[in-house]
Amino acid sequence: MKSLFIKLSIPALASMMFFSGCTKSFDEINVDPDALPNVPPGNMLTNVLRNTAESFGGDVDGYGTFAGYIVKIQYMDYMSGLIPTNNTYGNRWYNCYYNNTQIKDLLAKTEDKAEAFKNVRTIGRIWQNYMWFLLTEGWRDVPYSEALKGLPSEGSILLAKYDKQEDIYPAIMADLKKISDEMAAGIGTDDVGNFDVIYGGDMAMWKKFCNSLRLRMAIRISGVSSSLAKSTVEEIAGNPTKYPLIVSNDENCYVDFPGALPYFEPWYNSGIYGKRIDNWALSDIFIDHMVATNDPRIATIAQKTDADTYKGYPNGAKSGPAVLRSVSWIGEKYMGDPAGFIPFYKSCETYYSLAEAAMLGYNVGITAKDAYEKAVNLSMKENGVSQTGIDAYLAGAGKWNNTKERIWWDEWVALFKENYEAWSLYRRTGVPTTNYPSLNSVYGSAHNDQPWRAPYPNSEYQNNKVNVEAAATKVKDFVWGEQMWWDKRTGKF
């Protein structure tokens, strides 16, 4: 472990030298005697999985608001953090690169014993690609090919260039395919066990997550790279034994929290823990849609008001409601359980994707109607809806009508709490069509849409100025200007 460097002012340093002379053991003084000099690979894996859950699972206003789910009702903030800072979005940027640095270290320290650590290395590689995916989904063009190459043997690249999203996507997908093919050829013998806080070391489940992530990415680029999308989807769907997918709720990629201090899940509403989730309520467009469609998931996703009704609140109102309980808070399943969960992939998403692929004419071995209804059933059951309630919905407003819009509207509801993914669904499809930017944004009427990206952190403008400014030439007001590569909506600004 590298010794810590204590930053001292020149007067302070001079005083130390005056009173104690020049010490010959400065490195030893700055070594924490309680710190592990060599962290085991399993612990490193646990750290990055937990860190990802806390970074991307605790979001409420940011991506939850961009997706059309959640709005502030206290401590109103019209900027919503949409300027370069090293907080909120900057922290998530940092955590993605931190996680990949840790995974890189994990892979390096096990390289000479790769077979003995095959499974933990495989999980690390899958998660490494997931981190790159989260980065490019949030910021579009990001340091990728030159990132994390500061060692002399790697070129001593301290100021990495930014790669285009259209180059990053195929590279991630290719690496995930490589990992999936390796897993199909055989998994390792090392027991990852409880170090894996998602699947407990079940490599069959990691194989499913790897292929499900490939499916997600393929559908995302189906409008801009149809050949790669089609070949990827049909390869996966055409060989479910080699390329299995997440297909049931007990296979969902979730981080479950222990439920004891300090390990409460991020949305747990506890005065002791101080999360104050009651600073937010569900948005008007989200509640209005579920009420209009008689969506039975509303009973789990939302709480009723004091007037025993469901009511949402506008995004960016000048002030909160006079009575907090006059609007619908987040449902108890999502904010009332200290041992709650952070979702990264839901099984229903597999079938929404297959339904859309079938609509695109891809050969996926299932009809769009059957895939859609399977997705609805999975989402409903996850939210505690009875089969009677599911059947009534599928016979009513949720009835299959042979349109991609029907898939997207239902998927939007189903992705609740997976806010980052729902934001991408909106940016790609325009659903919900009722979504709108903050009513009191400091940008006024300069933009008619929710943010298209997260702002590059201020640290990049300070430390990697030339490269970040080159990447941001088409960016306007930090979060608009250039849409995602796969976002082909028109009329938005």
C-alpha positions, 0 to 999 in steps of 0.5 A: 500500500502506498503511504499517505501524503500529508499536505502541509503549508510551508510554515508548518513544514518548517516548524516540524523540521525546526523542532524535530529535525529531518525525519528518516522515517517519514513514510513509516509515520504516514502508514496506517497500522490498522490498514491492510497492506494487500486487500484480498480480491474478494473484498475489492469486488464487494467494495465496487459492487456496494459502491455502485449501489450507493452511487446509482441507487440513492438517486432521487431528484437527478435521474429520478426526475429526468425519468419523470418519476420523482420531484422535490416537495421540500428545499426546492432547487431549480438548478437540480445540480445541472452545472459542473461540480464535484458533488452529485453527478461528479461523485458518480463520475468519480465512483465509476472511474474509482471502481474501474481502478479497483477492478483493474488492480484486482485483475493485475494482482490475480493475473499470475494466478488467473485460473485460481481466481477465474470466477472473481476475475470474470465478475470483475470484468463484467462489472468493469464493462458495466461501469463503462456503460454507466459512464457513457450513458450518463455523459456520452463521450468519456475517457475510455481507450486512454483511461486508467493508463498512468503507469509508465508501462502503459504510456504514462497517460495522465490526461486521457482523451475522450472517446465517442459514444459510438466507438465505446458501445461496440467495444463494450459489447465485443468485450461482453461477448468475449466474456460470455463465450469464455463462460460458456466454455467453462467457469472457474472453481474458486468460490466467490461466496459472500464477497458477491453481494448480488448473486452469492458467487452463482456464476450461472447468474453472472452469465445471465447478467452478462448476456442481458446487458448485451441485449439491453445495449443492442436494443439501445442502438437498434435505431443507429446501428441496426446490423450490430443490434440485430446480429447481437439479439439474434445470436443471444435469442437463437442460442439460449443454452449458450447465451442465457438471459435473466427471465424470472424475478428471483434472478433479478440483478439486485443489491440487497442491503442488510438493513442494520446501521449503517447498511440501510438501503439508500431510499429507506426513510429514517429520521435516525439515518437522515435520508429524508426521502420525504423531501420528494414525492411522485411526479404528476405525469407518473401518477396521472398515467397510472391513474388513467390506465388503472395500473394496479402497480400504483398501490405499491409504487405510491402512497395515498394522500391524506384525502385517500387519493393518488396525486402527483406534484409538478416538476420544479414548482416554486414551492412545495405543497402546504401539506406534505401528505396532500401529494403521493409519497413513494410507496412503502416497498421502496422507501419503508424497508431498511433491507431494501434493494437497488436494481440494476436489471429486472427480468421484465426488461428482457421481455420488453426488449424481446417484444421490441426486437420482434416488432423490429423483425428480429428472429427472437423465437417469441411473438411481440405480444407474448413477450410483452404480456410476459414482461407485464406479468413479471413486473406486476408480480414483483409489485405484489399484484394478483393474477386477477389484477394482471388479467384486468389490466391486460384486458383494459388499458394495458392490452396489447395493441401491436405498437412499440409505444405500448411496450415503452409506456409499460416498461417506463412504469416497470423500471421504477427505481431503476431510474438511470435506465428509465432516463435512457428509455425516455431519451431514446423513445420519447416515452413518457411523451408527457415529460417536461423540464423543470418549470422554474429552471434558471434556463427559462424556456431555452430548453423544452426537454429534460437533460440529455446528459449529466454535466462533466465534473468540475475536476475535469475542467480543472485537471483535464481542461483541453480534453474535456473542452474538446469533448464539450464543444457541442454541449450547451448549458452543460446538459443539452446541446448534443443528444446521445448517439442513440437518441434520434428524437427531433424537435427537442432542444 
